[in-house]
Amino acid sequence: MKITVIGTGYVGLVNGAGLADLGNEVTCLDIDDEKISQLNAGKIPIYEPELESVVKKNKKNGRLKFTTNSKEAIEQSSIIYICVGTPTSGNDKSADMSYIFSAAKDIGTYINDYKIIINKSTVPVGTADQVKRIIKENQTNDSEFVVVSCPEFLKEGTAVNDFRNPDRIVIGVDDKKAKEILTELYKPFETLNKPILFCNVRSAEMIKYASNAMLATRISFMNELSALCEKLNADVKMVSKGMGLDSRIGSKFLQAGLGYGGSCFPKDARALVHMMRENECSSGILEAVDSANERQKTRALPKIKKLIDDLEGKTICILGLAFKPETDDIREAPSLVLINQLVKEGAKVTAYDPVASENIKKAIKYDNLKITNDPYSAADGSHGIILVTEWNEFKELDYKRIQKSMKTACFVDCRNLLDPEEMRKMGFIYSSIGRP
């Protein structure tokens, strides 16, 4: 099938490359000239494991191409995915729909025959109706089209694998012809016994928000519980394990840490709160989830201050800057909050991350912030270390070497990645989240 994907961010690029890998002819469209130039030159503008090889393979065999030409991209395809951002907007924390509506306007301007328009972006319930209206308002002919919702469930760091092996595929469609075409498009996943859930459009739009809100709730619940565990001398890791063994609960998203970040959970929880308020529904649980998460991001500072009385002039090393491992995404990352807190306390900050360093350099500019190329130079001469992101690399570091290179060996493990007794045996004054 001939497909156009509008947007080449985490969702659009993975979706476009994945669809091409299934044998479709895919054109990825973006208004960003520099990004398209990079992609045409074989450079991937984001870090996502396995993505580069999939893009290069399908670009080489002619099934995947990149363009800024909206007219050509829209006219030549029968299926058009909208994969643009819907960031938080304004004081009401609603979703910014400007990119969605701009894409819809372009589709209306250049539509030339029957097309299936698929909203892949996370959008408020009722967006499909708005997209349909905008397309109609900008049409210069009477070409038929259908607007469908097919929300994405890709996790940054495992997005390529998530595309290939999805937990489920949700398709909100109210048109018989479009349903038949999309059944054929997603037929390869039937051989993997992956469930394809067909529902109405508004239910599909709601499923995405509800899913992210539930996962965010689990994370915030465990983070709040971790503070109580510390007070009562319980171990939150054992509590999490014991809870997860219950088949009704399961083990995923029950790990305490510094809170969630990234482009999805924060904005989607807030957008769902906005929708609830607009429709005069109670939003107390989700408001508490968001508040708890923002508080959790501040928990590292008092922990390091408990080990080091005065941070003025002290050097603090941060290990991990991305909001989660296996990505370079720093949007809503706890590291941003922590760096600002430490600088305000007068500390000097050294930091290391395997892939997110350049993004931090662009986002924060302090004279007393130094980004290093390896964890050992970041820790050298420091008075304390705060582990923020649970990269596997950090499990394998030579901590004896690191301990000897520090001025005072204070260590705050904000992801409970390391063994407390082992760290203390090596001479660290060690603290973690929700553990005795």
C-alpha distance (Angstrom), angle and dihedral (degrees) to the residues before:
residue distance angle dihedral
M1 . . .
K2 3.80 . .
I3 3.79 109.6 .
T4 3.80 135.7 177.9
V5 3.80 121.4 -158.6
I6 3.81 115.1 -160.7
G7 3.81 109.5 -150.8
T8 3.81 129.6 31.7
G9 3.80 101.8 -147.1
Y10 3.80 125.5 113.9
V11 3.80 93.2 -60.9
G12 3.81 100.4 36.8
L13 3.79 97.8 45.4
V14 3.80 94.8 45.7
N15 3.81 91.8 44.7
G16 3.81 92.8 47.0
A17 3.79 94.3 46.9
G18 3.80 91.4 44.8
L19 3.80 94.0 50.8
A20 3.81 90.1 48.6
D21 3.80 88.9 50.8
L22 3.80 87.6 57.9
G23 3.81 89.2 59.8
N24 3.81 101.8 -94.1
E25 3.81 126.0 132.2
V26 3.80 104.2 -115.5
T27 3.79 131.7 -172.1
C28 3.79 117.1 -168.7
L29 3.81 111.8 -152.2
D30 3.81 125.9 -162.5
I31 3.80 136.0 160.4
D32 3.81 91.1 -140.7
D33 3.83 105.4 99.0
E34 3.79 93.7 -169.1
K35 3.80 93.8 51.9
I36 3.81 92.7 48.6
S37 3.81 90.4 47.3
Q38 3.80 89.5 53.0
L39 3.79 92.6 49.2
N40 3.81 92.4 48.0
A41 3.81 87.6 51.0
G42 3.81 90.6 53.4
K43 3.82 96.4 -104.6
I44 3.80 120.1 131.8
P45 3.84 111.1 -142.7
I46 3.81 93.8 -155.3
Y47 3.79 133.9 47.2
E48 3.79 114.1 -116.8
P49 3.82 122.6 145.6
E50 3.84 114.6 -108.1
L51 3.81 92.9 2.6
E52 3.80 96.3 106.2
S53 3.80 93.9 55.6
V54 3.83 92.9 47.7
V55 3.83 91.9 48.9
K56 3.80 94.1 47.2
K57 3.80 93.5 45.7
N58 3.81 94.5 52.2
K59 3.79 94.0 39.4
K60 3.80 88.8 54.0
N61 3.80 94.1 50.6
G62 3.79 91.6 47.9
R63 3.80 99.1 -113.5
L64 3.82 95.2 109.8
K65 3.80 128.3 49.9
F66 3.79 137.4 161.9
T67 3.79 130.1 -138.2
T68 3.81 146.6 159.1
N69 3.82 91.7 -149.8
S70 3.83 103.3 110.5
K71 3.79 95.4 -178.9
E72 3.79 95.0 53.9
A73 3.80 94.9 41.4
I74 3.81 94.4 50.2
E75 3.80 97.5 41.7
Q76 3.80 96.2 50.9
S77 3.84 98.6 51.2
S78 3.79 132.8 73.7
I79 3.82 93.7 -162.6
I80 3.81 121.9 48.0
Y81 3.80 122.9 -172.0
I82 3.80 119.8 -159.1
C83 3.82 106.7 -148.1
V84 3.81 103.9 162.3
G85 3.79 129.9 131.5
T86 3.80 126.0 -84.8
P87 3.81 101.6 -169.1
T88 3.79 125.3 178.8
S89 3.79 111.4 -78.2
G90 3.80 130.9 -154.9
N91 3.79 131.6 -35.9
D92 3.80 94.0 -47.8
K93 3.85 89.5 60.8
S94 3.79 92.5 -134.4
A95 3.81 121.8 152.4
D96 3.81 116.2 -83.1
M97 3.80 103.1 -125.1
S98 3.80 98.3 -179.4
Y99 3.82 94.8 105.9
I100 3.81 91.9 48.2
F101 3.79 92.8 49.7
S102 3.81 92.1 45.4
A103 3.81 89.6 54.2
A104 3.81 90.3 48.3
K105 3.81 90.7 51.7
D106 3.82 91.2 52.4
I107 3.80 91.0 48.7
G108 3.80 90.5 51.6
T109 3.79 91.5 48.5
Y110 3.81 95.2 52.0
I111 3.80 104.7 28.3
N112 3.81 108.4 129.2
D113 3.83 106.6 166.2
Y114 3.82 142.1 -0.4
K115 3.79 111.5 -35.4
I116 3.78 139.0 172.5
I117 3.81 110.8 -138.2
I118 3.80 111.7 -157.6
N119 3.79 121.8 -163.8
K120 3.81 103.9 -147.6
S121 3.80 94.3 162.4
T122 3.79 119.6 92.4
V123 3.80 103.3 -98.7
P124 3.82 137.2 169.8
V125 3.77 117.4 -94.0
G126 3.78 108.7 -85.5
T127 3.81 95.9 33.6
A128 3.81 92.9 118.0
D129 3.80 89.0 61.9
Q130 3.81 90.8 50.9
V131 3.81 92.3 47.9
K132 3.80 89.7 50.2
R133 3.80 91.1 51.4
I134 3.83 93.6 48.8
I135 3.82 92.3 48.9
K136 3.80 90.7 51.0
E137 3.81 92.1 48.1
N138 3.80 91.1 54.6
Q139 3.82 99.1 41.1
T140 3.79 118.3 116.6
N141 3.83 92.8 -172.2
D142 3.79 137.7 34.0
S143 3.82 98.4 -105.1
E144 3.79 112.6 153.6
F145 3.79 122.0 -122.5
V146 3.79 140.9 168.2
V147 3.81 127.0 -145.7
V148 3.81 114.5 -142.9
S149 3.80 134.5 -179.2
C150 3.82 118.0 -135.4
P151 3.82 106.1 162.2
E152 3.78 120.3 -155.0
F153 3.79 122.9 -120.6
L154 3.81 99.4 -173.7
K155 3.79 120.1 143.6
E156 3.79 115.9 -146.9
G157 3.79 108.0 -115.2
T158 3.81 93.4 30.3
A159 3.82 99.9 39.8
V160 3.82 97.3 122.4
N161 3.78 92.1 51.0
D162 3.81 90.4 44.2
F163 3.80 89.6 55.6
R164 3.79 91.9 49.8
N165 3.80 95.3 42.2
P166 3.81 108.1 27.1
D167 3.79 122.1 179.7
R168 3.78 86.2 -135.3
I169 3.80 142.3 -22.3
V170 3.79 115.6 -129.7
I171 3.81 117.9 -160.1
G172 3.77 120.9 -178.2
V173 3.80 106.7 -163.1
D174 3.80 133.2 150.9
D175 3.83 97.9 -175.7
K176 3.83 124.5 85.6
K177 3.83 96.5 -149.4
A178 3.81 92.8 49.2
K179 3.81 90.7 47.5
E180 3.82 90.9 54.8
I181 3.82 92.2 49.8
L182 3.80 93.2 47.6
T183 3.79 91.4 46.5
E184 3.81 87.1 58.2
L185 3.82 92.6 45.0
Y186 3.81 92.8 53.7
K187 3.81 95.4 37.7
P188 3.85 93.1 109.2
F189 3.80 88.8 68.3
E190 3.79 92.2 57.9
T191 3.80 89.3 70.5
L192 3.83 87.5 59.1
N193 3.81 90.0 53.8
K194 3.78 90.4 -119.9
P195 3.81 112.6 157.8
I196 3.80 117.7 -115.5
L197 3.78 110.6 -158.2
F198 3.79 115.9 -158.9
C199 3.79 115.4 -164.7
N200 3.77 139.6 144.1
V201 3.80 118.1 -65.8
R202 3.79 98.0 -106.4
S203 3.80 92.9 50.4
A204 3.82 89.9 53.6
E205 3.80 90.9 50.6
M206 3.80 89.8 50.5
I207 3.83 94.5 46.4
K208 3.80 91.4 63.9
Y209 3.81 94.9 51.7
A210 3.80 92.9 42.0
S211 3.82 91.9 51.2
N212 3.80 95.2 50.8
A213 3.80 92.2 43.1
M214 3.81 91.5 52.8
L215 3.82 92.3 50.6
A216 3.80 91.1 47.2
T217 3.81 88.9 50.4
R218 3.80 92.2 54.0
I219 3.80 91.1 51.0
S220 3.81 94.7 48.1
F221 3.81 91.3 45.7
M222 3.80 92.0 55.9
N223 3.78 92.4 44.0
E224 3.80 91.8 54.0
L225 3.80 89.7 45.5
S226 3.82 90.1 52.2
A227 3.81 91.1 65.7
L228 3.81 90.3 54.3
C229 3.81 90.5 47.3
E230 3.80 89.7 56.8
K231 3.81 91.8 50.1
L232 3.81 93.1 48.8
N233 3.82 97.6 39.2
A234 3.81 94.2 -113.9
D235 3.81 124.8 139.8
V236 3.81 112.9 -119.3
K237 3.82 91.3 -159.6
M238 3.80 90.6 59.7
V239 3.81 90.7 43.2
S240 3.81 89.5 52.3
K241 3.79 91.6 48.0
G242 3.77 92.4 49.2
M243 3.80 92.2 48.9
G244 3.79 92.9 46.4
L245 3.79 92.7 56.4
D246 3.79 87.8 68.1
S247 3.82 105.1 94.9
R248 3.80 89.9 -145.5
I249 3.81 90.7 60.1
G250 3.80 108.4 29.2
S251 3.80 127.2 -161.7
K252 3.81 104.4 -94.5
F253 3.81 123.3 108.8
L254 3.81 93.4 8.6
Q255 3.81 98.1 112.4
A256 3.79 118.0 117.2
G257 3.79 118.3 -133.6
L258 3.80 141.5 121.3
G259 3.78 95.6 -46.4
Y260 3.77 134.9 -92.9
G261 3.80 126.9 -64.8
G262 3.78 138.5 161.9
S263 3.77 132.3 96.7
C264 3.82 99.1 -58.5
F265 3.80 121.6 40.6
P266 3.83 99.1 46.0
K267 3.79 97.3 45.9
D268 3.79 95.6 37.5
A269 3.81 94.4 51.3
R270 3.81 89.6 49.5
A271 3.80 93.4 45.8
L272 3.81 90.2 51.3
V273 3.81 89.5 51.4
H274 3.82 88.1 52.3
M275 3.81 91.3 50.8
M276 3.80 91.0 49.3
R277 3.79 92.5 51.0
E278 3.80 91.9 46.8
N279 3.78 89.3 54.6
E280 3.81 93.9 43.2
C281 3.80 94.1 -112.6
S282 3.79 125.3 140.9
S283 3.81 113.1 -97.6
G284 3.80 99.5 176.7
I285 3.80 97.5 121.7
L286 3.80 95.2 51.6
E287 3.79 93.6 42.7
A288 3.79 87.5 55.3
V289 3.81 90.9 47.6
D290 3.81 91.3 55.1
S291 3.82 93.6 44.4
A292 3.80 91.9 48.3
N293 3.79 90.4 51.1
E294 3.80 93.6 51.7
R295 3.81 90.4 49.1
Q296 3.79 91.1 49.3
K297 3.79 91.1 58.5
T298 3.81 88.7 63.7
R299 3.82 96.8 52.4
A300 3.80 96.9 91.2
L301 3.81 95.4 66.3
P302 3.83 98.2 60.4
K303 3.79 89.1 45.8
I304 3.80 93.8 56.2
K305 3.81 90.8 41.4
K306 3.80 89.1 55.1
L307 3.82 87.9 58.5
I308 3.82 96.4 38.3
D309 3.82 113.8 36.8
D310 3.80 98.8 -159.0
L311 3.81 120.6 28.1
E312 3.81 94.7 -174.0
G313 3.81 107.3 124.2
K314 3.81 92.7 -3.7
T315 3.81 121.3 128.7
I316 3.77 115.8 -126.0
C317 3.81 121.1 -170.4
I318 3.80 120.6 -147.7
L319 3.79 118.3 -157.9
G320 3.80 110.8 -159.5
L321 3.81 127.6 18.8
A322 3.82 105.4 -177.4
F323 3.80 115.7 92.4
K324 3.83 88.6 -115.4
P325 3.82 136.6 0.2
E326 3.82 123.4 -82.0
T327 3.80 94.8 33.2
D328 3.80 138.3 81.4
D329 3.82 91.7 -145.2
I330 3.82 114.0 125.7
R331 3.79 98.5 172.2
E332 3.83 109.0 136.0
A333 3.83 88.2 -7.5
P334 3.83 117.2 167.2
S335 3.82 87.9 -133.0
L336 3.81 90.2 69.9
V337 3.80 91.4 56.9
L338 3.80 92.4 45.1
I339 3.81 95.2 49.2
N340 3.81 91.1 51.5
Q341 3.81 90.9 48.5
L342 3.80 93.6 49.9
V343 3.80 93.4 47.4
K344 3.82 90.4 51.3
E345 3.82 88.1 52.8
G346 3.82 89.1 55.9
A347 3.78 95.9 -109.1
K348 3.77 126.2 145.2
V349 3.79 110.9 -126.4
T350 3.78 127.9 -150.0
A351 3.79 117.4 -178.1
Y352 3.77 142.5 -177.5
D353 3.80 134.0 -169.4
P354 3.83 127.0 166.8
V355 3.83 94.5 -128.3
A356 3.83 112.9 -4.9
S357 3.82 99.7 68.9
E358 3.81 96.6 100.3
N359 3.79 92.1 51.1
I360 3.81 91.0 52.2
K361 3.80 90.7 49.9
K362 3.80 89.0 55.5
A363 3.80 94.1 45.1
I364 3.82 102.1 44.4
K365 3.79 128.9 32.2
Y366 3.81 116.4 -174.9
D367 3.79 126.7 153.0
N368 3.80 89.6 -135.9
L369 3.82 95.2 49.7
K370 3.79 116.0 93.8
I371 3.81 122.8 -176.7
T372 3.80 112.5 -156.4
N373 3.79 133.8 -160.3
D374 3.80 97.0 -128.3
P375 3.81 137.4 25.3
Y376 3.79 95.3 -117.8
S377 3.80 95.1 59.7
A378 3.81 89.0 45.1
A379 3.81 91.2 55.3
D380 3.83 96.2 40.1
G381 3.80 110.9 113.7
S382 3.80 94.1 -1.6
H383 3.79 125.1 141.2
G384 3.78 94.0 -146.2
I385 3.81 143.8 4.2
I386 3.78 127.3 -141.5
L387 3.81 115.7 -165.4
V388 3.81 106.3 -151.5
T389 3.83 107.0 163.5
E390 3.82 122.5 43.6
W391 3.80 99.8 -132.6
N392 3.82 111.6 168.5
E393 3.79 87.2 -129.0
F394 3.81 89.1 69.9
K395 3.80 91.8 60.2
E396 3.79 90.5 62.9
L397 3.81 101.7 45.9
D398 3.81 120.4 124.5
Y399 3.79 95.9 -111.0
K400 3.79 93.1 177.2
R401 3.81 87.6 61.8
I402 3.80 90.7 45.9
Q403 3.83 93.1 48.9
K404 3.80 91.4 52.9
S405 3.81 92.0 49.8
M406 3.82 94.9 53.8
K407 3.80 127.0 90.9
T408 3.80 91.1 -140.5
A409 3.80 118.8 7.8
C410 3.81 101.2 -133.9
F411 3.80 114.9 151.4
V412 3.80 130.3 -174.6
D413 3.80 112.6 -170.3
C414 3.80 104.8 -161.8
R415 3.82 94.0 179.2
N416 3.83 99.3 44.0
L417 3.78 87.5 -123.2
L418 3.80 98.5 144.0
D419 3.79 136.4 56.0
P420 3.83 110.5 -100.1
E421 3.79 96.1 -149.5
E422 3.81 93.5 48.3
M423 3.80 91.3 49.6
R424 3.81 92.2 49.1
K425 3.80 91.3 48.0
M426 3.81 88.0 56.7
G427 3.81 89.9 55.9
F428 3.81 102.1 -97.5
I429 3.77 123.5 141.6
Y430 3.79 91.7 -135.0
S431 3.78 132.3 -163.4
S432 3.81 130.9 170.2
I433 3.82 142.6 172.6
G434 3.80 119.1 -73.6
R435 3.79 96.3 -16.0
P436 3.84 128.3 114.3
